[in-house]
Amino acid sequence: MIFRYTILYVDDVRATLDFYQRAFGLELGFLHESGDYGELATGETKLTFSSTRLMQELGKSPGAPSAARPTFELAFETDDVRAAYQRALAAGASAVQDVRDEPWGQTTAYVSDPNGYLVELCSVVQLPSPG
């Protein structure tokens, strides 16, 4: 078994795909002609979006995301957290946590996408050398 994709439920799939492309430099993989489903190419695992309207038609009742009370986060690793943070803000993300160096050897920053999903921007963890 492989982990193929994560689906986030959003009101406007097209606008969300556009935001993620501008904010994080991701490439469009697929957008269904209905506009109710789309994918971003992120390597082996896809980041995908489905409209809340479609989910409701399928008998699901997706909850509203909240960056203040997240149940999960998306994390994008980058060599330049500060530049990625500024790019995300310029694309319309909301600031949640400014760039900071963490005690475990990683630089992090957090934003909220326009839907309310929490997104971490982070560097590779720099573990101390053994010995």
URQUI-V852608 format. One record per residue. N is the residue number from 1. SS is DSSP state (a for helix, b for strand, c for the rest). Layout:
n & ss
N & SS
N & SS
This chain:
n & ss
1 & c
2 & c
3 & c
4 & c
5 & b
6 & b
7 & b
8 & b
9 & b
10 & b
11 & c
12 & c
13 & a
14 & a
15 & a
16 & a
17 & a
18 & a
19 & a
20 & a
21 & a
22 & a
23 & a
24 & a
25 & c
26 & c
27 & b
28 & b
29 & b
30 & b
31 & b
32 & c
33 & c
34 & c
35 & c
36 & c
37 & b
38 & b
39 & b
40 & b
41 & b
42 & c
43 & c
44 & c
45 & c
46 & b
47 & b
48 & b
49 & b
50 & b
51 & b
52 & a
53 & a
54 & a
55 & a
56 & a
57 & a
58 & c
59 & c
60 & c
61 & c
62 & c
63 & c
64 & c
65 & c
66 & c
67 & c
68 & c
69 & c
70 & c
71 & c
72 & c
73 & c
74 & b
75 & b
76 & b
77 & b
78 & c
79 & c
80 & c
81 & a
82 & a
83 & a
84 & a
85 & a
86 & a
87 & a
88 & a
89 & a
90 & a
91 & c
92 & c
93 & c
94 & b
95 & b
96 & b
97 & b
98 & b
99 & b
100 & b
101 & b
102 & c
103 & c
104 & c
105 & c
106 & c
107 & b
108 & b
109 & b
110 & b
111 & b
112 & b
113 & c
114 & c
115 & c
116 & c
117 & c
118 & b
119 & b
120 & b
121 & b
122 & b
123 & c
124 & c
125 & c
126 & c
127 & c
128 & c
129 & c
130 & c
131 & c
